[in-house]
Amino acid sequence: MNNIQKTLSIIKPDAVERNLENEIKEMFLKKGFHILREKKIHIEKSEAEKFYKVHETKPFYNDLCSYLSSGPIVVMILQKDNAVLANRNLMGATNPKDALDGTIRKKYGISIDKNSVHGSDSPENAQIEIDFFFKD
Ligand code: CMP
């Protein structure tokens, strides 16, 4: 049975800064994702704080929000069968050191903070994160 889902993907400042946008998009397309919408934006720290609110009690929250708002990012709605899990598999482990060969974070991630991409962790959060960036 097909289970077509949407998920939110962010190409983070470290990857945009290194001009990896097209290479990363190519990795999504090769895996059969459709990019339904995309935009390049530079968000305020206050918006990053709202986006990452689930992490507000974590010790890395402040640095994480400063980082996400430190430069341009590309936000995308991806669609595919089981997109949420497929995207997490393609991204690889949060810490690039632990990411498997063939994943985006293994190939391009620099550190646990500068790990090049974000992806929603559940279909429920995917909808919340999509609405956050694409309200219309
Ligand atoms: P992301 O998938 O965007 O979700 C939250 C981010 O917090 C995560 O990727 C990491 O880049 C960042 N982060 C920094 N430190 C940690 C940590 N110790 N554990 C998990 N995530 C961390």
Residues whose N, C-alpha, C, O or C-beta is under 5 A from the ligand:
A	BS01	CMP	F60 L64 I112 D113 N115 V117 H118 G119
